[in-house]
Amino acid sequence: MEKRIPTRLLLEEKELPKHWYNINAVMKDKHEPCLDPITKKPCTAEDLSKVFCKELVNQELNFTDEYIPIPEDVQEFYKMVRPAPLIRAYCLEKVLDTPAEIYYKFEGNNTSGSHKLNSAIPQAYYAKQEGLKNLTTETGAGQWGTALSMACAFYGLDLTVFMVKCSAEQKPFRKAVIETYGANVIKSPSTTTSIGRKILEEFPNTTGSLGCAVSEATEKALSTPECKYVLGSVLDYVILHQSIIGLETKLALEKYGVQPDILISCIGGGSNFGGFIAPFVKDKINGTKDIRIVAVEPKSCPSLTRGKYAYDYGDTGRITPLLKMYTLGNGYIPASSHAGGLRYHGVNPIISKLYHDGYLEAVSVEQTKVFEAAVKFAKCEGILPAPESSHSIKVAINEALKCKQTGEKKKIVFCLTGTGYFDLNAYTAFNNKEMQDYVPTDEELQKGFSTIPTI
């Protein structure tokens, strides 16, 4: 009789990783360097240190060290919320009547409700070590703003959060939690920055975008003493911190003798996706293990599946460094979807390069289909998933149903990035059949593409 794998594939505290995993070190072909927005020359450490913490800049530019030590102070904090459980979805498998094995790494088992705390804590730690007093950032759905407000409260730092306008209005309780931890929340675009005022003058009825919020947060950091800008996605150092997800996943799978066939995670800027796949990529690059790696994005913001691979600004105000990435254009304003964390116009350079070179797959899905999958999952697995996470659930279900047709016993592993308890307006809209899908036309995408600079 086959030995039954436990529902929770748990690691012990002593098994927690003590190093982050750096994908850049194992890539055969490195991604292109970021460029100064004015000179268009590769950014130096000195250039980046004007905006970002010095140690984060060092990590961003590290293309050689495969493993980077996690500071002991950060390790101690991680122990309060980690290791996060890897769960065998027996109930979902039964409902789907599939021979596939389905596993999910649950990152919502902390007060912030998502994986974002994995990077918020080290970023606040490095800021404190540098002697800073203030930080600024942007947030879409609010998970990052919540996590960073917790981290800044822990280290005694002041924080200003520019929250995408439509998300702030859809999720007032997420905003309330951020403010409870002491951060100042400003709806973006706002009249508090010159870039915000310019955007409002040109687009007075805009619902905002992460690109707008990034511009405002960057401007605020540059004009505030003892202040730096930090962000929860897109840059390589964030992928580095989030590799704790993939490292724990890999350790748990190996501990219980499970070899995954498919890895699935949602993608916006790329933080959870990059961290989840990080330690598995080396085998994929070297061809030692044939694992399918699938990124899932919303059809309303299809950066990988319909975007262009080009140098582009990371923000709408065009003041950040240019990144070589898959992008819809810095001027693209996504539809006001409920998956607010997946509304960024571009994708991290590491992921973009891996996708461009054929190591990754990407699919896009409509939000009504995503919420159908979310409700199915909630009913049988007992967790109300975040809209972002539910993109992963939808594609995992699709793959499991394919196995039902073929009889294959594939092992499917996906990242459940967080919970949806601050997304009840979205669930209400779905339950009342008021939710609508939005898929941009080629003409609408072209407007965004026209803002991509010629380099």
N, C-alpha and C positions, 0 to 999 in steps of 0.2 A: 504494500500500500504506500502511495506517495506521501511523503511527510508534508503536513499542512504548514504553510508559511503563516506566521502570526499576522493578525490584522495590522498591528503596529510594528514596523521594523525599526526598533529603537537602538540608538547609540547611547553609551554612558557618557557622563560628563568628562571622564578621563580620555575619551576618544575624540573630543572636540579638536578640530584642526588648529594648529598653532601657526600656520602660514596661509596666506592667500595664494591663489594660483594665477599666474600672469600669462594669458594666452599669447600676448605679443612675443614672448620668448620662444614659442614653438612654431610660429607661423613661418613657413618657408619663404613666402613673399610678404613682406611687411606692407602695411597700408601707408599711403602717402602722408607726409607731415602736415600738421595744421599750419595755416598761413596767417601772417599779420594782416588785419583788415585794411591797413593803409598802404604798407609797402608791398604786400602780396608775397613777401619772402617767408621762408620757414620760421616759425616762432621759436625764440630761444627761451631758456628757463627764466631769464630776466624779464622778457616780455610777458610771459604768463604769470609771473609772480606779482605783477601789478594788480592782478584781479584775483588770483587764487592763492591759497596757502602754500608755502614753500615746499613742504613735504609732499603735498598732493601733486605739485608740479613735478617733483622728482619721480613719483610713481607714474605720472602720465607719460613721462619721457623714458621710462625704463623698458627697453626692448631686449634685455639680456638675461635677467634673473627670472627663472621659472617659478620659484617660490619666494615670496616676500614676507618677512616675519610680521605677525600681528602683535602690536604692543601689548604688554601684560595688562595694562589698565583696560584696554579694549577687550581682551580675553575675559577678564573678570566680569565686565558688563555682559558680554555674550552669555556667560553662564547663567544669568538671570532668566534668559528667554530661549536659550539653545542648549542642546541640539533640538532642532525642530523635527517633528515626527515624519517619517515616510510611511504612508498608509496604503495597505492593499484594499482596493475598493471592491470587496466581495459582494456587497449589496448591489452596487451598480452593475457588476458583471452578471448577477442573477437576473436583474431587471432586463438587461439587454440580451440575455440568453446567448452569451458569446463564449467561445472557448479561449478567448484572449485573457491574459492576466493584465489588470489595470492597477497602476500604483500612482499615488500623487504625493508630492512633497508639500506639506502644509506650512506656509509661511505667515499665516494670519494669527498665530497663537501668541500674540503679544498685544499690549495695550494700543499700539498704533494701528493694529489690524492688518499689517502688510509686511512685505520683505524690506521696505525702505529703511527700517531701523538698522539693518546690517551695514549701511553706508553712512547713515546720519551720525552714529556714535563715533566712528573714527574721524569723520570730518570735523565734528565739534571738538574732539580730543586734540587733533593737530592744531586747530585754531587757538585753543587754550594754551597749548605748548608754545605757540608763536607769540603769545602775549596780546592777542586781539581781544577787543571788547564787544564788537558787533559783527553780525553776519547778515547777509541778505540772500534771498532765494526766490524761486518761483514754485508754484504748485498747480497741477491740473485738477485731478479729481480730489486732491487733498491728502492723499496718503503720505506723500513726501513732506508736505508742510507739517503734518501731524508728527511724523517721526522726528523731523529736525527740531520742532518746538520742544519735544521731550528731551532730545539730546542737549539742546542749548540750556534748558532748565537744569539738567543734571550737572553741566559744567559752568553754569552761571554766566551765560552769554546772552546779550540782547539780540533779538531776531526780528527782521521785517520780512514778511511773506507777501509776495504779489501773487494773488490767486486769480486764475482765469475767471472772468466775470460770470460766464454761464454756469461754471461749476460752483462758484460761491453762492449763486442764487438757487441752484438745484440742491445744494448740500449745506444748508445753514448750520446744521449740527456739527458737521466736520469743521466748519469755520469756528464754531463755539469751542470745540475741543482744543484747537490750535491756540485760541485766545486764552483758554483756561491755563495752558502751560506757559503763558506770559508773552507770547509773540504778538506782534502788531500785524494784522491782516489788512491788505489793501486790494480792492477789486481792480483787476487789470483788463484793459488799459485804464489808467487813472490820470488825474490832473496833477499828480504830485511829481511827475518827471516831465522833462521836455519831450522825450520820445512818446510818452503816453499822450500828452496833449496833441502832438502832431498826428498820431494815429486816430485819435478821437475827432480831430478836425477833418481828416480825410474820410473816415468811416464812422460817423456819429452813432450809428446803430449796431456797431460790431458787438458780437458776443465774446470777443477776445480769443486769444490762442496762447499756447505755451511760448511761441516765438515772441509775442508781444510782452509776455510776463518776463521772459529772459532779458529782454532789452531793458525793461524798467529796473529789474533787480541789479543788473550790471551797472547801469548808470548810478543807481543809489549807492552801490559799493564804492565806486570810483570817487564819489563826492562826499563820502562820510569818513571822518578820521578813525583810525584803528579798526577798519572794517574790510572784510573780503567777501567775495561772492562764492557760494557753494551751490552745487546742483545735484539732483538725485538720479540723473540718467545721462546718456549720450557720450560722456567722456570716458576714456579708458580706465581711469583710476576708480570710477564707480563700478565698472564691470569687475575690476580686481576685488573690491570689497565684497561684492555680491557673489564672488566665487565660493564663499562659505556655503552657499546653497548647494552648488554642484558637488563640492568636496564631501559634504555630509551625505548627499544622495549616493554618491559613488561608494563611500565607505559602508553604508547600510546595505546596499545591493550586494556588495562583495561579501559582507558578513553573513548574509543569508543565502548566498549562492545564486543570485539572480543576475542574468545577463540581459540587459535591455536590448530590444530591437528598434524601438522608436522613442525618441525624446521629443516632447511637445511643450511649447510655452508661448504665451502671448507676447506681443512686441509693440512698443511705442518707440521710445528713444533707445531701448535695448537693455535696461539695467537688469531686470530679472532673467530675461532670456540669456544674455551673455553670461551671467553668473551661474545659471543652471547648467549650461552646456560646457562651461570652462574646462573642467578636468577630463571631459570626454573627447574634446576636440583633437588632442594630440593623436589618439588612435585613429581618428577619422582622417587627419592629415597624412599620417604615415601609412594608412591603408591596412592597419593590423586588425581592425574590427569594423564590420560593415553596419554601422548604426545610422538609421535615418534620423535627421535632426530637422524638425519642422517649426517654423515661426508662424504665428497666427496673428493677423492684424485685421482691423475693421475695414469693411468695404468703403466706409466714408472717409478714411484716411489711409489709402493704400500705398505707403511709401516704398515698400519693397516690390510689390506685385505690379505697380503701375508707375513707379517713380523713375527718375533718371540718376545715373551714377555720375556725379559731378562734384566739383568744389562748390560749396554754398555756405552762406552765413548761417550760424546757429540761431539767429534771432531775426525778428522782423525789422528791428531798427538798424540792422547791418553794422553793429559795433563790435561783435564778438569775432574771434578768429574764424577763418573759413576751414571747413572740414571736407575731406573727400568722402562722400557718403551717398547713399540712395536718398533722394530728396524729392519733395513735391514743389520745392521752391520756397524761399524764406517768406514770400508774400502770400502763401496759401493759407487761408483761414478755413479750417475744417468745419463741417456741419456740427451743430450743437448736440452731439451724441452723448449717451449716458456713460460710455466708457471714457471718461474724461482723461484718464491717464494714458490713453492711446491716441492722443490728438496732436502729436508733435509731427512737424513736417519732414523730419529727417531721422536717420538711423545711425547709431554708433559706427565709427569707421572700422573697427575690428569686424563687427558683424557684416557690415556692407561689403568689405573685402572678401570675407569667407563666402558670402552669398554670391558675389560676383565671380569667384573662382570655382563655384559649383559644389562647395562642401555642405551647403544648407539648402533646404526647401522653404518656400513661403506660400501661404494661402491666405485669402481674405474671406470674411464671412459677414452676413447681415446681422444687425443687432437683434431683430426679432428671433432669428434662429438661435442666436447666442443665449437669449433669455429663456427660450424653450429648453435648451440644454441645462441652463442654470437651475430651473425649477425641477427638472427631472433629477438632477444631482442632489438638490436640497432635500427632496422627498425621500431619497433612499440612503444618502450618506450623512444627513443630519447637520450639514454646514451650509449656511446661506452664503454663496460665493460672491465676490466682487464682480462687477460687470467685466472688468479687464480679465480676471482669472477665467471667467466663463467662456472666453474665446478658446482657451486651451481645452476646456471640458467638451465643447462642441466638436472639436476636431478629434479628440481622444475617442469620443463616442462614434464618430464616423469611422475611425480606423478599427474599432472593436466590431462594428457591424460588418465591415468588410471581412473580418476574420470569421464572422458567423456564416458568411456566404461561402468562403473558401475552406473553412475548417481548420485554418492555421491557428496555432496556439502562440501567437506573438505576445511579447511582453512590452506593454505600453506604459511609459512613465511620463507624467506631466507635472508641471509646477503650478500649484494652487497658490497664487501670490498673496491672497488676502480675503477678508470677509466683506460682505455687502450690507452690513447693518446700518451704514450711513447712506445707503443707496435705495432707501425704501420708496422715494419718489419715483425712481426708475421702475421698481417692481410694481408699484401701484399703477403706473402707466401701462405696463405690460399686462397686468391682471385685468385692467379695464379696457383692454384692446385699443388703447389710445396711442401706443408706440408705433412709430413709422420708421421705415428703412430709408436711407439716403445713400445713393451711389452717384458720385460726381461724373458728369459727362466728360468726354475728351476735351471739349471746349473749355469747361471749367478748370480742368487740370492745366490746360495750356496757359491760363492766366497766371497760375503759380509758377509754371516753368519759365515764363517770361521774366521772372524776377531773379533767376539764377544768373550770377555774374559770368562774364566770359573771362576765363583765366588763360 
